[in-house]
């Protein structure tokens, strides 16, 4: 087994410690500074047969360029599509990143200034050194991790700070997502030591440092975490808050809630309390109100007995989420998800964070009239949720529990890791008003006997962390699904006339009706069609429609929509197309340069289906009655804009 035994890396950390408490998104304030470390890093892949040479030869103890050949690698980005070396595209094992940076002298001279190193996400297992000293390890991609590094940097204050990050993208039965390493031992067909990474998910296993790396500061006594829970009574908004403070036994905490106009609307004192807002502006979803995505700024100020001061401003949306037997309610009003599934995926960058792409995608969502998306199949960047908060785009927040198909992935080791991942996800995203539901997995083998107790514990634990509804995405038969009894909303994926009865459009209606009726009859819970669709190669046409043409994709959607329109009058509360845009997958005979089920190409150009969805989503927004509280003037304006958009 060539994989590194991670336990051997654990040492006594003299200078630093991993942070396991709060995970507030770094924001500048009068007491906090940020230094981004994005840009070109030195990079080296470990091509040794056991992929362990970097540890055996301690590459972290000296500049990476002294260990052997290195190349430039942009951060953030996936490493797979950047080099011209074909070996890197499907590389499995350890890759090494390094960056030297000067730390501001004022940070170093003030001994009471905490200096924290934060990695937004790296796929999959990460080990971090500063000036050759181990500072933290983290298991799992898609979520941030941090370490306090002030002491080790101050030890060598006169030289640049050298940051080394080793990242291993190997997936095992106990990782999320899971996978297996298969060695090919027939030496008449494969060279010695040849192996492949097997996965059970349909997107490319991009790897590397996918989000920003930065240093930020806080005072010695600081605001470590903030938790808000909101509700309202008549026109009064209620914000219950809790502030966690580190470094002070008797902190003085003052909290003010400030509106968009800069006016303070409520104040409170103490680490816990209630803010009451008269004539509250509720957070409403896009197309559900004429003022969607309203955010207050909750300004928290700490004064410690030592004299340290800290401040942090948290965006807060006041809204409620509830579920009945047949409705999904936001602010006590029925909400219907008409949205998309997405991927963090683009040319060259892979899963690397990219502001232009993010802004373009939100512009396309608004153009379509989409009010929601699901973070299939892993947590997206925090900045994406910030934008969703501001625009009023509703989010189903999903953990990386995709591809759980092997019975061995339901063992206690996997469950323990899954519980930790959900804790990290909830801790990171709990204050986002756009997040209305947690998804703990996608299409697991939920019919297996161990799935029942596994998901019972996982969902119960998630509910203990946060009050939002919890689901997982199923493609199992309704009568054999072991996890469905524990979810709040049934989310079903189905691909009638594609994976099932391919080419037979005439069966969609009867099979979709049966699907909905069977699930609702058994569980009496609202249902979301969480995935549906068909591949369409852009520019490929056929009449009558045949598979892989734009006409076939459009006709599949139209057949689904006829059933949706009947069932949303009963208990169906949402439809999420698969997928927003084409995305890359592993090479295989069923995929021609990726999955082509997108409404847009990978370069964000529309197919025929995008115009169909645009017309449908704007019509639903106008028909569902959620705009009826507009004044006559607003309603007339909306209809005018709508008619222009779809004409």
C-alpha positions in Angstrom: 0.0 0.0 0.0 1.7 3.2 -1.2 -0.7 5.6 0.6 1.0 7.5 3.4 -0.1 6.5 6.9 -1.3 9.9 8.0 -1.0 9.0 11.7 2.8 9.0 11.3 2.7 12.7 10.5 1.2 13.7 13.8 3.8 15.3 16.0 3.9 17.6 19.0 3.2 21.0 17.7 5.5 23.4 19.6 4.6 26.5 17.8 1.1 26.1 16.3 -2.2 24.4 16.8 -5.1 23.5 14.6 -8.3 25.4 15.1 -11.4 23.4 15.8 -13.8 26.0 17.1 -15.3 28.8 15.0 -14.9 29.2 11.3 -15.9 32.8 10.6 -15.3 33.9 7.0 -12.3 36.3 7.1 -13.5 39.9 6.8 -11.5 43.0 7.3 -12.5 45.3 10.2 -10.8 48.0 12.3 -9.2 45.1 14.3 -8.6 42.6 11.5 -6.4 42.5 8.4 -6.1 40.1 5.5 -3.2 39.2 3.2 -4.2 37.1 0.2 -1.6 34.6 -1.0 -3.2 33.8 -4.3 -1.1 33.8 -7.4 1.7 31.6 -8.7 3.0 28.9 -6.3 5.9 26.6 -6.8 4.6 23.1 -7.6 5.9 19.5 -7.7 4.1 16.2 -8.1 5.6 13.2 -6.4 5.9 10.6 -9.2 7.9 8.1 -7.0 6.4 4.6 -7.1 5.1 4.8 -3.6 4.2 8.5 -3.9 6.0 9.0 -0.6 9.3 10.5 -1.6 8.4 14.0 -0.4 7.9 12.7 3.1 10.9 10.3 3.1 13.2 13.1 1.9 11.4 15.9 3.9 10.8 18.2 1.0 9.1 20.6 3.5 12.5 21.3 5.2 14.0 23.4 2.3 12.8 25.3 -0.7 10.9 23.0 -3.0 13.0 24.0 -6.0 16.0 22.4 -4.3 14.3 19.0 -4.2 14.0 18.5 -7.9 12.1 19.9 -11.0 9.3 22.3 -10.2 6.7 24.2 -12.2 4.5 27.3 -11.7 1.0 26.5 -10.5 -1.8 29.1 -10.0 -3.7 29.1 -6.8 -6.6 28.8 -6.7 -7.1 26.2 -9.4 -7.1 22.5 -10.0 -3.7 21.3 -11.1 -5.0 18.7 -13.6 -5.6 20.8 -16.8 -2.8 23.5 -16.3 0.4 21.6 -17.3 1.0 20.2 -20.8 2.2 16.9 -19.1 -0.5 14.3 -19.8 0.5 12.4 -16.7 -0.8 15.3 -14.5 -4.4 15.1 -15.8 -5.1 11.9 -14.0 -2.4 12.0 -11.4 -3.2 10.3 -8.1 -1.1 10.9 -5.0 0.8 13.7 -3.3 1.4 17.1 -4.9 3.4 19.8 -3.2 2.9 23.5 -3.2 5.2 26.3 -1.9 5.0 30.0 -1.6 7.3 32.5 0.1 5.7 35.7 1.5 6.8 38.7 3.5 4.6 39.1 6.6 4.0 42.8 7.5 6.4 43.9 10.3 3.6 45.5 12.3 2.0 42.0 12.6 5.3 40.5 13.9 6.2 43.3 16.3 2.9 43.3 18.1 3.1 40.0 20.1 -0.6 40.2 20.9 -1.6 40.0 17.2 -2.7 36.5 16.3 -1.7 35.5 12.7 -3.8 32.8 11.2 -3.2 30.8 8.0 -6.4 29.8 6.2 -6.9 27.5 3.2 -10.3 27.8 1.7 -10.2 24.2 0.4 -7.8 21.6 -0.9 -8.7 18.2 -2.3 -8.4 15.9 -0.5 -6.0 15.4 2.4 -3.7 18.3 3.3 -0.6 18.8 5.4 0.8 22.3 6.0 4.2 23.5 7.1 5.4 27.0 7.8 9.2 27.4 7.6 9.5 23.6 7.9 7.3 23.3 10.9 4.1 21.3 10.7 1.2 23.5 11.6 -1.9 21.5 10.6 -3.5 18.6 8.7 -7.0 18.4 7.3 -9.0 15.5 5.9 -11.6 16.3 3.2 -12.0 18.7 0.3 -14.4 21.6 -0.2 -14.2 23.0 3.3 -11.8 25.5 5.0 -9.2 24.8 7.6 -6.9 27.1 9.6 -3.9 27.2 11.9 -2.5 29.9 14.2 1.1 30.5 12.9 2.2 33.7 14.6 4.8 32.0 16.9 6.5 30.1 14.2 6.7 33.1 11.9 8.1 35.3 14.6 10.8 32.8 15.3 12.3 33.7 11.9 11.0 37.2 11.5 13.9 38.4 9.4 13.3 36.1 6.5 10.3 35.5 4.1 7.8 33.1 5.5 7.9 29.8 3.5 4.5 28.0 3.3 4.5 24.4 2.1 1.3 22.5 1.5 1.2 18.8 0.5 -2.2 17.6 -1.0 -3.2 14.1 -1.7 -6.2 13.4 -3.9 -6.5 9.7 -3.2 -10.0 8.5 -2.4 -10.6 5.4 -0.2 -13.7 3.6 1.0 -13.8 5.9 4.1 -13.3 9.2 2.4 -16.1 11.6 1.1 -16.5 11.0 -1.7 -15.3 7.4 -1.5 -13.3 5.5 -4.0 -10.9 2.6 -4.3 -7.3 2.1 -5.6 -7.0 -0.9 -8.0 -3.6 -2.3 -8.8 -3.1 -3.9 -12.1 -0.9 -6.9 -11.5 -0.9 -8.5 -15.0 2.6 -7.3 -16.1 1.8 -8.5 -19.7 -0.6 -5.6 -19.9 0.5 -3.1 -17.3 3.9 -1.8 -16.1 5.0 -2.6 -12.5 3.2 -0.6 -9.9 0.4 0.5 -12.2 -2.8 1.5 -10.5 -6.0 3.4 -11.1 -8.4 5.3 -8.9 -11.9 3.9 -9.1 -14.8 6.3 -8.3 -18.6 6.1 -8.3 -19.5 9.6 -9.3 -20.0 11.2 -12.7 -17.7 14.3 -12.5 -14.0 14.7 -12.9 -11.9 14.2 -9.8 -10.2 17.6 -10.0 -7.6 18.2 -7.3 -5.3 20.8 -5.9 -5.8 24.0 -3.8 -9.2 25.1 -5.1 -9.9 28.2 -3.0 -8.0 31.2 -1.6 -5.0 30.8 0.8 -4.6 33.8 3.1 -3.1 35.1 6.3 -5.4 37.2 8.6 -5.0 38.7 12.0 -7.1 39.1 15.1 -6.3 40.5 18.5 -5.2 38.1 21.3 -8.7 38.1 22.7 -11.1 37.7 19.7 -14.5 36.9 18.4 -14.2 33.2 17.5 -17.7 32.4 16.4 -21.2 33.9 15.9 -24.4 32.0 15.6 -27.7 33.6 14.7 -31.2 32.2 14.5 -34.0 34.3 13.2 -37.8 34.5 13.2 -40.5 37.1 13.2 -43.9 37.9 14.8 -46.2 40.1 12.8 -43.9 43.0 11.7 -41.2 42.4 14.4 -38.1 40.6 13.5 -36.3 38.5 16.1 -32.6 37.6 15.9 -31.3 35.3 18.6 -27.5 35.4 18.7 -24.6 33.8 20.4 -21.0 35.1 20.4 -18.1 32.8 21.3 -15.1 34.7 22.6 -11.6 33.3 23.1 -8.9 34.9 25.2 -11.1 36.6 27.7 -12.9 35.3 30.8 -15.0 38.4 31.3 -15.7 39.9 27.8 -17.8 42.9 27.2 -19.8 42.3 24.0 -21.9 44.9 22.3 -24.1 44.0 19.3 -25.8 46.4 16.9 -28.0 45.5 13.9 -27.7 48.0 11.1 -30.0 48.3 8.0 -28.9 48.9 4.4 -29.5 52.6 4.9 -26.9 52.6 7.7 -29.5 53.1 10.4 -29.1 51.1 13.6 -32.4 49.2 14.2 -31.6 47.2 17.3 -28.9 46.8 20.0 -28.0 44.3 22.7 -25.2 43.6 25.2 -23.7 40.3 26.2 -22.4 37.1 24.5 -26.0 35.9 24.0 -29.1 37.9 23.5 -32.1 38.8 21.4 -32.3 41.7 18.8 -35.9 42.8 18.1 -36.4 44.8 14.9 -39.6 46.8 14.4 -41.0 46.9 10.9 -38.5 44.3 9.8 -37.4 43.8 6.2 -37.5 40.0 5.8 -35.1 38.1 3.6 -37.2 36.9 0.6 -36.1 34.7 -2.3 -35.6 36.1 -5.8 -39.0 36.6 -7.6 -40.9 36.1 -4.4 -40.8 39.7 -3.3 -40.0 43.1 -4.9 -37.0 43.5 -2.4 -35.3 40.1 -2.4 -32.2 39.2 -0.4 -32.4 42.0 2.2 -29.5 41.8 4.6 -28.8 43.5 7.8 -25.2 43.9 9.2 -24.8 42.6 12.7 -21.8 44.5 14.1 -20.2 42.7 17.0 -17.7 44.6 19.2 -15.6 42.9 21.9 -13.7 44.6 24.7 -11.6 42.2 26.8 -10.5 42.9 30.4 -6.9 43.1 29.0 -8.0 46.0 26.9 -8.0 44.1 23.6 -10.7 45.1 21.2 -12.1 43.1 18.3 -15.0 43.7 15.9 -16.7 41.6 13.2 -19.6 42.4 10.9 -21.9 39.5 10.0 -24.5 39.8 7.2 -27.9 38.6 8.6 -31.1 37.8 6.8 -34.3 37.5 8.9 -36.4 34.6 7.6 -38.0 31.4 8.7 -38.0 27.9 7.0 -40.7 25.3 7.8 -41.9 22.1 6.2 -45.4 20.6 6.3 -46.7 17.3 4.8 -47.0 18.9 1.4 -45.4 22.4 1.5 -42.0 24.0 1.8 -42.5 27.4 3.6 -40.2 30.4 3.6 -41.5 33.2 5.9 -44.7 31.1 6.3 -45.4 31.4 2.5 -45.3 28.4 0.1 -42.0 28.3 -1.8 -41.5 26.3 -5.0 -38.0 25.5 -6.1 -37.6 26.3 -9.8 -33.8 26.0 -10.2 -30.7 24.1 -11.2 -28.1 21.7 -10.1 -24.5 23.0 -10.7 -20.9 22.1 -10.5 -17.8 24.1 -9.7 -16.3 23.4 -13.0 -14.8 25.3 -15.9 -12.1 25.1 -18.6 -8.5 25.0 -17.4 -9.4 26.1 -13.9 -11.3 22.9 -13.1 -12.8 23.5 -9.6 -10.6 26.5 -9.0 -12.4 29.6 -7.6 -13.0 32.2 -10.3 -15.0 35.4 -9.7 -15.8 36.2 -13.4 -17.3 32.7 -13.8 -19.3 33.1 -10.5 -20.8 36.4 -11.5 -21.6 35.1 -15.0 -23.4 32.1 -13.5 -25.5 34.3 -11.2 -26.4 36.5 -14.1 -27.5 33.5 -16.1 -29.6 32.2 -13.2 -31.4 35.5 -12.9 -31.9 35.6 -16.7 -33.5 32.1 -16.5 -35.8 33.1 -13.7 -34.2 30.4 -11.5 -34.7 31.0 -7.8 -32.6 28.2 -6.4 -29.7 25.8 -6.8 -28.3 22.8 -5.1 -24.5 22.6 -4.4 -24.2 19.2 -6.1 -22.3 17.3 -5.0 -20.2 19.1 -2.4 -20.1 22.4 -0.5 -19.3 25.4 -2.8 -17.1 28.4 -2.0 -18.3 30.6 0.8 -18.2 33.6 -1.6 -20.9 31.9 -3.7 -23.2 31.7 -0.7 -22.5 35.4 0.0 -23.7 36.3 -3.4 -26.8 34.0 -3.1 -27.6 35.8 0.2 -27.5 39.2 -1.5 -29.5 38.1 -4.5 -32.1 36.0 -2.7 -31.1 32.8 -4.5 -32.2 29.8 -2.4 -29.6 27.1 -1.8 -29.7 23.4 -0.9 -26.3 22.9 0.7 -24.9 19.4 0.0 -21.9 17.7 1.6 -19.5 15.5 -0.5 -21.4 12.3 0.3 -21.6 11.2 -3.3 -20.8 7.7 -4.7 -21.5 5.8 -1.4 -22.2 2.5 -3.2 -20.0 0.0 -1.4 -21.4 -1.6 1.7 -18.0 -1.1 3.4 -18.5 2.7 3.1 -21.3 2.4 5.7 -18.9 1.2 8.4 -18.2 3.2 11.7 -15.0 4.8 10.3 -16.9 6.2 7.4 -19.8 7.4 9.6 -17.4 9.1 12.0 -15.8 11.0 9.1 -19.3 11.9 7.6 -20.4 13.3 11.0 -17.3 15.5 11.1 -17.8 16.7 7.6 -21.4 17.7 8.4 -20.2 19.5 11.6 -17.7 21.5 9.4 -20.3 22.3 6.8 -22.9 23.5 9.3 -20.3 25.4 11.3 -19.3 27.2 8.1 -22.7 27.9 6.5 -25.1 28.1 9.4 -25.6 31.9 9.2 -26.4 32.1 5.5 -30.1 32.9 5.0 -29.9 31.5 1.4 -29.2 28.0 2.8 -32.6 26.5 3.5 -31.8 22.8 3.7 -28.9 20.5 4.3 -28.3 17.5 2.0 -26.2 14.8 3.6 -25.6 12.6 0.5 -26.4 12.0 -3.1 -27.7 8.7 -4.5 -26.2 6.4 -1.8 -26.9 2.7 -1.9 -29.8 3.4 0.5 -31.4 0.0 -0.1 -28.5 -1.7 1.8 -29.3 -2.8 5.4 -26.5 -0.7 7.0 -27.9 2.5 5.3 -30.8 2.7 7.7 -28.9 3.1 11.0 -26.2 5.1 9.2 -28.5 7.8 7.9 -30.6 7.8 11.0 -27.6 8.8 13.1 -26.2 11.1 10.4 -29.5 13.0 10.0 -30.2 13.1 13.7 -26.8 14.5 14.3 -27.2 17.2 11.6 -30.5 18.2 13.1 -28.9 18.6 16.5 -26.4 21.1 15.0 -29.0 23.3 13.2 -32.8 23.6 12.9 -33.0 23.6 9.1 -34.7 20.7 7.2 -32.4 17.8 6.3 -32.6 15.6 3.2 -30.5 13.3 1.1 -30.9 12.8 -2.6 -32.2 9.4 -3.6 -32.5 7.3 -6.7 -33.5 4.2 -4.9 -36.9 2.4 -5.1 -39.3 4.0 -2.7 -40.1 0.7 -1.0 -36.5 -0.2 -0.2 -35.0 3.2 0.7 -33.5 2.9 4.2 -32.9 6.6 4.8 -36.1 8.2 3.6 -38.0 7.8 6.9 -35.5 10.3 8.6 -35.5 13.1 6.1 -37.8 16.2 6.1 -38.2 16.4 2.3 -38.0 13.6 -0.2 -35.5 14.5 -3.0 -35.7 12.1 -6.0 -33.4 11.8 -9.0 -34.8 10.1 -12.1 -33.9 10.0 -15.8 -36.9 8.4 -17.5 -36.3 7.9 -21.3 -32.5 8.4 -20.7 -30.9 5.9 -18.3 -34.2 4.0 -18.1 -36.0 3.1 -21.3 -33.6 5.2 -23.4 -35.2 6.8 -26.4 -38.8 6.1 -25.3 -40.3 9.5 -24.6 -43.8 8.1 -24.3 -43.1 6.4 -21.0 -42.1 9.6 -19.1 -45.5 10.6 -18.0 -46.7 7.3 -16.6 -43.4 6.5 -14.8 -43.1 10.0 -13.3 -46.7 9.9 -12.1 -46.0 6.6 -10.5 -42.8 7.8 -8.9 -44.4 10.8 -7.2 -47.5 8.9 -6.1 -45.5 6.0 -4.7 -43.2 8.2 -2.7 -45.9 10.4 -1.3 -48.2 7.5 -0.4 -45.5 5.9 1.7 -43.9 8.9 3.4 -46.4 11.8 3.3 -43.6 14.4 2.8 -43.1 17.1 0.2 -41.1 16.0 -2.8 -38.5 17.8 -4.9 -37.5 16.4 -8.3 -33.9 17.0 -7.5 -32.5 15.8 -10.8 -33.9 15.1 -14.3 -32.6 15.7 -17.8 -30.9 14.4 -20.9 -27.6 14.9 -22.7 -27.6 17.3 -25.7 -24.5 17.8 -27.8 -24.7 21.5 -28.7 -25.5 22.0 -32.4 -26.7 18.4 -32.9 -30.3 18.4 -34.3 -32.9 15.8 -35.3 -36.6 15.8 -36.1 -38.2 13.6 -34.9 -36.0 13.9 -31.8 -33.3 11.4 -31.2 -31.0 11.0 -28.2 -28.2 13.5 -27.7 -29.8 16.1 -29.9 -31.1 19.5 -28.6 -34.6 18.5 -29.7 -34.5 15.3 -27.6 -33.4 17.2 -24.5 -36.1 19.8 -25.0 -38.8 17.1 -25.4 -37.7 15.3 -22.3 -38.0 18.5 -20.3 -41.4 19.2 -21.8 -42.7 15.8 -20.8 -41.4 16.2 -17.3 -42.9 19.7 -17.0 -46.4 18.5 -17.8 -46.3 16.2 -14.8 -44.7 18.8 -12.6 -47.5 21.2 -13.4 -50.1 18.6 -12.1 -48.2 17.5 -9.0 -47.1 20.9 -7.8 -50.7 21.5 -7.1 -50.5 18.6 -4.6 -47.2 17.8 -2.9 -44.3 18.5 -5.3 -42.4 21.5 -4.1 -39.6 21.8 -6.5 -37.8 21.0 -9.8 -34.0 21.2 -10.3 -32.7 20.6 -13.8 -29.6 18.5 -14.2 -27.6 20.4 -15.1 -27.0 24.1 -15.3 -24.0 23.7 -17.6 -22.0 20.9 -19.2 -19.1 19.7 -17.1 -16.1 17.5 -17.3 -16.1 13.8 -16.3 -13.6 11.0 -16.4 -13.0 9.6 -19.8 -15.3 6.8 -20.9 -17.3 5.4 -23.7 -20.6 7.0 -22.5 -19.1 10.5 -22.2 -17.8 12.7 -25.1 -15.6 15.2 -23.4 -17.8 15.4 -20.3 -21.4 15.3 -19.3 -23.6 17.2 -21.8 -26.8 17.5 -19.8 -26.3 21.2 -19.3 -28.7 23.9 -20.3 -25.6 25.8 -21.2 -22.3 24.6 -22.7 -19.3 24.5 -20.4 -18.5 28.0 -21.9 -21.9 29.2 -20.7 -23.6 29.5 -24.1 -27.3 28.5 -24.2 -28.8 25.4 -25.8 -32.4 25.2 -26.8 -33.3 23.9 -23.3 -32.1 27.1 -21.7 -34.8 29.1 -23.5 -37.5 26.6 -22.6 -36.6 26.8 -18.9 -36.4 30.5 -19.0 -39.9 30.8 -20.3 -41.1 28.2 -17.8 -39.4 29.7 -14.7 -40.6 33.2 -15.4 -44.1 31.9 -16.0 -44.1 29.9 -12.7 -42.9 33.0 -10.8 -45.9 34.9 -12.2 -48.4 32.1 -11.7 -47.7 30.8 -8.2 -49.2 33.9 -6.5 -46.1 34.9 -4.6 -46.1 38.2 -6.4 -49.7 39.0 -5.5 -48.6 41.2 -2.5 -47.1 43.7 -5.0 -49.0 46.9 -5.6 -50.9 47.0 -8.9 -48.2 49.3 -10.2 -45.5 46.7 -9.3 -47.5 43.8 -10.8 -48.0 45.7 -14.1 -44.3 46.5 -14.2 -43.4 42.9 -13.6 -45.7 41.6 -16.3 -44.3 44.2 -18.7 -40.7 43.1 -17.9 -41.7 39.4 -18.0 -43.3 39.7 -21.4 -40.3 41.5 -22.8 -37.9 38.9 -21.4 -39.8 35.9 -22.9 -40.7 37.5 -26.2 
